[in-house]
Amino acid sequence: MKKIGFILTCLCFSSTVLYSQVKKQEQKFITANKKITVYTTAEKTNLKLTPTDNLVFSASKQPLEIETSIFVEPAKKFQNFIGIGGAITDASAEIFAKLSREKQTEFLNAYYDKQKGIGYSLLRTTIQSSDFSSESYSYIKEGDKELKTFSIDHDRQFRIPLIKKAIQTAGGKLTTYVAPWSPNAFMKSNNNVLQGGTLLPEYYQTWANFYAKFIKEYEKEGIPIWGTSTQNEPMAVQTWESCIYTAEAERDFIKNYLGPTLKKENLGNKKIIIWDHNRDLMNQRANVIYSDPEAAKYIWGMGFHWYETWSGGLPMFHNVRKVHEAYPDKGLLFTEGCVERFDASKYQFWPNAERYGTAMINDFNNGTNGWTDWNILLDQNGGPNHVGNFCFAPIHADTTNGELIYTPSYYYIGHFSKFIRLNAVRISSAVSRSSLLSTSFLNADGTIATIVMNQTDKEINYNLIIASQKTQVKIPAHAIQTLVY
C-alpha cells in the first residue's frame, strides 16, 4: 500500500508540474508596464540599428481607416524559429584569412556576437567546391568509387578554422547545415563537375556514402552538422559546379540511397532538405516528393532561394505559403539569397537592403522557419569566384587596405537576427495599409520582436495595437524598425 501511495503521490506531483507548465505557456501577454524599445535603420541618416525611442502602451479605441495600424495577437502562434545566418564559403574564408587579427575579431563579433553584433545562429557551408571557391576541387581522387582517398584537408586551411571561430563567437553553438554543388566528374553523365549533367545510377550509393563521410569528418573537427540538402539548385545548368535532379530523381535518391545510408551510418538524426532552389518550381517538387511516404519519412523539409526573378518577374512569395498550407508538417528554410551582379558603386544602394527586408518579412509570414543569406564576406571585387559570378555580400573586405565595408543589407538582416531568438515562435501580425510590411515573433523569454518596414518616400506614423492597448510610432522614409517589448 505504501508503494501504491508513493506512486500516486508522484503522479499527482507530476500532473501538477505539467499543469503549471501548460498554464505558464498559455499565460496571456500583458501590455501593462511593458516598455517598448524601438531600433531604427534609415536611409540618408546615421541610424543603423540605433535605439530611437522608448515607448509605453496606453488605452486604444477603435482604430480609424485614416490611420495606419499594425495589429499583433500573441495568442495566435504559428511556426517555430530555427535561426538566421549566412554561408561560410571558401571565398568568405579565404578573404577572412587576409584580414588583420583586429579586423577578424571585429568581423566575427559583427555577425555572431549577440550584444556587439547581429547574433547569427544559422550557418550553411558547402560539400566540396562551389562557384565561390578559388578553383574546383574534390575530397577524393578522381575515379575513387570506394572513397578510400576521402580527405577534408582542403577545408582545414581556411574554411574549418573560420567555422570554428564563428561557433566560438556565437557562444558555442551554430545550427550548421551543408549542401553539395556537384558529385565528382566520373560519377556524372557529362563527365564534368561544371555545366550540369546528372548523377549516374551506378554511383548513387557512392554519392550517398560521400555525404555520410563528409558529415562524420566535420563532426570529428568539432562542427556538429544539423542537416544536408540533396543538391544545390538541382534544376540549373550552371557554368560552375552543378548537377540536375528531376523531382522523381531526387525522390528516388533520397528514398533508396541517401535516407537509408544516413540511417545505417547512425546519422539518421540529420535533417534532409529537398529542392534548395527557387520559389518558382517548389510546389511541384513538394507534390512529387512528399506524396511518396517512403521518401517523405526521411525529409525534414524544403529549402528555397530567391533568384526566380531572373525571368523578369516578381518574387513568388505566395508559393512558399502554398507549400506550407499543403504540407504543414514539413519545415521551410530559406537557404540562399544574394544581390547579383556586383558593382562597387552600389555598396550603399538602399534597394539592395530593402530586397532583404521584403523577402524576410514575406517568407516568415508565409511559414518559413529559418533564413540563410549567401556569402558572409567577399572582397572588393565581389569574389573570389572561379567562374566570374561576382555578387554582393552584407560585408565586404577591401584587401588593398584591410578595411571592412558594411552595406545596408547587413543592418536590415540584423533587425531580424539580433532580436528574434532561437526557440521563438511567429505570432499573428497584420498591417492595415500597404505602405508598411511587418512580422512578429514571441521569444522564449516572453518578449516580442515586431519588425516594421517602410519602403515609401514619406515618414509614416503608425499604431502598434495589442487587444485594447496601443502605442504610436514614427518610422522614417525608407527605413526598417524593430520594436522589442
N, C-alpha and C positions, 0 to 999 in steps of 0.2 A: 504493500500500500504506500509506503514511504517513497518507493521508487516511482510509482504512478503519480503521486502528488508532486514529486520533484519535476517530472516530465511536464505535467500540466502547468506548473509554475513557469517553467522555461518557455512553454508555448505561449502562455499569456504575456510574458515579458517580451518575447519576440514579436507577437502581434501588436503590442503597444508601441514598440520601437518602430515597426513597419508603418503603423498607422500615423505616428507622429512625423515620420519621414515623408509620407504621402501628403499629409496636411501641410507640411512645410513647403513641398514642391507646388502645392495648389494655392499657396498664400497669394492674395490679391496684391498687385503692385500698388503701393501707396505713394501718392504725389506729395502729401503733406510734408513740409520741412525738407523736401528734396531741393538741392541746389543743382542748377544746370550750368555746366561749363561749356562754352562754345569755342571751338577751334576753327580757324579760317585760313584758307589759302585763296588768294585772289590775284587776277591779272592786273598789271600796272600798279601794283602795291608792293610793299615789303612783307606782306602777310604770307607766311609759309608754315602751315601747321601751328599758327600763332594763337594763343588764348586771347580772345577778343571780347568776351562778355561773361558775366556771372549773373544768372537769372534765377527766378523762383516761379513756382506755379501760383495762379490765382483763379478765382471762380470764372467759369466760362458760360456764356449764354449761347443760344442758338447761333452758329456762325452764319454770316450772310454770303450771298453769291458774289458780292463785290469784293469780298476778302479772299486771300489765298491761305489755305489751311492744310496742315498735314495731320492726319488722324492716326494715332497709334493705339493699338489694342493689345496689351501684353498678354492677355489670357488666350489669344489665338496664336498657337505655336505651329511652326512648320518644320523645315529640315534642320538637322544638326550641322554645325560648322566644324570643318576639319582643318582649316588653315588657309593662309595666303602666303605666297612666296614667289620664288623665281628659280631659274635654271642655272646651275653651275656647269657650264660647258667648258670644253678645252680652251676656247677663246677667252672666256672670263678668267680662268685660272692662269693662263699664260700672261695676260695683262696684269693681273693681281701681283704676280711674281716680280714684275718690273717696278712696282711701286716701292717707295721708301718704307721703312718699318713704321714710321709715324703715319703715313698715308694708308698703309694697310690696316692699322688699328682704327683709324677714322672710318675707313670703308666698312669694316666688319661691324663696328658699332652702329653705323648709319642704317644698315639693313637688319641686323639681328639682335641688337640690344633693345629691350622693351622700353627703357627710360631714355637713353641717349638717341635712339633711332626709332625705326618704324616696326620693329618686332616681328620680322618674318618668322613663320612657323612651318612652312612647307618648302620642299626642295625637290626639284627634278634634275636628273642627270642622265647621261647617255650610255648605252651599251655599245662600245666601240666608237668609231668616229662619226661625226655629223658634218654638215657644211661648215659649222662654226668650230672647226679644228684647222690647224695649220696645214694638215695633209690627211689623206686617208690612211688608216692603219687598222690592224686586227690584233686580237689577243691570241691567235693561233697562226701556225704556218699554213700557207695555202695548201689545201688538199688533205688536211689532218681531220679525217672523219671521226676518229676516236677521241679527239680533243686532248691528245697526250701532251701537246706543246702549250696548252692553255696557260696564260700568264697575264696579270693585270699590271705588270711592271711599268708599262707606258703611263698609266694613270698615277703612279706613285711620284712622278716628277713634279707635276703641277696640280692636277685635279684633286687627288685624295688629300693632300695637305690643306688645300683651301676648304674642302668639305669638312674636315675635322675642325678647323678653326671656326668655321661658321657654326657648327654644332656646339662647340665650347662657348662661343659668344652668346648663343641663344639659350644658354643655361643648361646645356647637356642633352637637349632633345630637339630634333627636327624631323618631321614626318617626311621621309625620303622615298621617292619612287623613281623608277628607271624606265627607259624606252630604247629599243633598238631602231636604228635608221636603215640598216641593211644586213642580211646574212653575208657570209663570205662569197666571193665570186664563184667558186666551184660549186656552191650549193644552189646557184640561181640559173634560170632559163637563159639569161643573156650573158652569163659568164662575166659579169661586171657588177661591182658594188654600186656603181652610179647608174643613172638612166633607167630606173625602174626594174623591170624583169620580175619574175615570180620565184618563189621557193619551190625547188624540185621535190616531188613527193618522196623520193628516196632519201631525202635529207631532213624530213620533218622531225624524226626522232633526234637526230644530231643537233638540230637547231633548238629543240626543246631542252636538251641537255645543257646547251650553251647558257640559257637563262639561269638554270639552277647553279651552274658553276660560277657564273658572274655574281649572283646573289650571295653565295657562300663565301667567295673570296672577299667581297666588300664587307661582309659581316665579320670576317676574321680581322679586318682592319679597324673594327670598332664602329662601323657605319651600318646601323640597322636599316634594313630595306622593308618598307611598308607594302610596296606592291610594284607591279610592272604592267606596262601596256603591251599589247601584242606587237604593234608596229606603229611607228610614227608615220602619219599621213599615208595610209595604205591605198589611196586611190590617186596618188600624184606621181607621175613620171617626172622626176627632177633631174637637173644636171648634176646634182650631188647625190649622196647616199640615199637610196630609196628602194622600196620593194612593194609590189602590188598584191593585195589580197582582195578578192571579191568578198561580199558578206558571207557567202557559203564557204569559201576557203578559210576565212578567219574562224567561222563557227566550227568547222571540222578540225582545224589545227588545235583549237582550244579543247574541244571535246575529246579528241583521240590522242593528243600528244602533250600540249603544254599543261593542261589541268592535271591529268594523271601523273605526269612526270614530277611536277612540283609536289604533289601529294606523296608520291613514292620517296622523294628526297627529303621528306619531313619539312617541306616548305609549303604545306597546304594552307597555312595561315596567311600567306602572301596574297594580296589582293590583285586580281586580274582586271585590267581596264581595257575595254574594247574601243574600237574606232580611232580615237586620238587624231581626229581630222576635223574638217569644218562643219559648221552648223547645217549646211545645205542638205547633205545626204544622211544625217544622223538618224532620222526616223526610219528610213529603210533598213539601215544597219541594225537598229534596235529590233525592228519587227522580225527580221530573219533570224538573228541570233537568240533573242530572248524567247522566241516561240519554240525553241528546242530545249526542253528541260534538262537534258543530259549535258548540254553546253552551258546553259544558264546557271546551273548549280555551282560552277566554278567561278562565276563572274561577279565582282563587286559592283561594277557599274560602267559608265561610259565617259570617256574623255572627249573634249572637243576644242577646236581652235576658232579664230575669228576671221580667217582670210577669205571667207566666201564672197567678200566684196570685190575680189579680183575681177568679177564679171561686170562690174559697174553698178551693181545693185546695192541695196541697203543691208545692214546686218540682220540676220534672220533669227532674232531673239525668240520669236514665237515657237520655233522648232524645239528649243530647249524645253519650253513649257509643255509642248505636246508629248515629248518623250517622258517627262516627269509624270504627266497625267496618265499616260498609258502604262507606265511601269514604275509606280511609286515606291516599290520595294527595292529598286536599284539606285545606286548612287550616281551623281553627276559631278564631274570635275573639269573645270576649265584648265587645260593642260599646256596651252601655248598661245601667246599673242605678242606681237611687237609692231612698231611702226616701221613699215618697209621703206626702201629707197633712201638710204642715209644721205643727209645734206647738212653739213656742219653749220650752215647759216640758220638752220631751224632748231638749234638746241633748245631755245626758249619759245618755240612755236606752241601757243596755248592750245589750239585744237588737238594736238597730239595727246595732251593730258586729258582733255575732255573726252576723247575717244575711250580712254581707260575708264573714266568715271561713268560714262554712259553704259559701257559694256558690263562693268562690275555690278552696277545697280540692277540692270535688267537681268543679268544672269542669276544673281542671287534671288531676285524676286520671282524668277521662273523655276526655282528649286535646286540651284547649284549648291553643292556642299563645300567646295573649296575653289581657289582661283590661283593659277600659276602664270606669272609673267615668263618671258623667254630669257635671254641672257641678262644676268645681273650686272655685267660690266663688259664694255667694249672699248676699243681705243678711239683715237681722234679720226679714224677713217671708217668707223663702224664695223671693225673686224677685230682680229683676223678671221678670214673666211676663205677657204681654199678654192672656191669657185666664184668669188667676187660678189656674193649675195649680201652686200653690206646693209646693215639695219641700225636702228636706234636701240639704245638701252636706257633705263631710267638714270643710270650714272655712266658717264664716260671718263676715261683717263687719257689725258694728253701726255703721251710718253716722251714728248720733246722737253716738257718742263716738269713732269711729275705731278701735275695738278689734277684734282678731281672736278668734274663738271656735273652738277646736279641739274637735271631737267625738270620741268613742272610735273611730268609724269610720276616722278619719284614721290612728290608730295601728295598727288592725287591718290596713288596707291596707299600711301601712308594714312590717309583719312579712314581707310578701312582696316588695314593690318595692325595699326597701333592700338585701336580701340575695341575691335571685335576679337575676343579672346577664345582660345580653344575651349571646346565644350559649350560654346554659346548656341543659342537656337534662334532662328529667324522668327520674328513676330509680325503681326499684321501692321502694315504701314501704307497709307494711301494719301495721294495729293489731290486737291480739288481743282487745280489748274495745271495745264501742260507746260507752263513756264518753269516748273521745278520738277526734279526727279528725286526720289527718296527711297531708302530702305532702312529697316531697323532690326537690331539683334538684342536679345536678352542674354547677358553674360551670366556665368555660373555664380558670380558673387552678388547677383541681384541688380546690378547696374544695367542701364540700357544705353546703347550707342545708336543714335539716329543720324544717318548721313543724308545731307541735302545738297543738291547740285543745281546751280543756276547757269544756264548756257546763254542767257539773253544779254543784251547790251545795257540793261537797266538794273539798278538796285531794286530789290523786292523786299517788302515787309510781309511776313507770314506768321500765322499762328501755329504753334505746336499744341495739339489738343489730345488729352487723355481723359476719357469719361467727361466729367463736369469741370475739369481743370485745364488751364491753358497757360502758355507763356507767349510773348510776342518777340519775334526775332527779325533782325535785318541782315540780309545777305547781299554783298556787293555784286555788281555785274561780273559775269564770267568767273564764278567762284565756287568753291566747294566748302562745306562746313560739316563738322561732326559735333553733335550735341551729346554730352555724356551726363547722365542723371540717374 
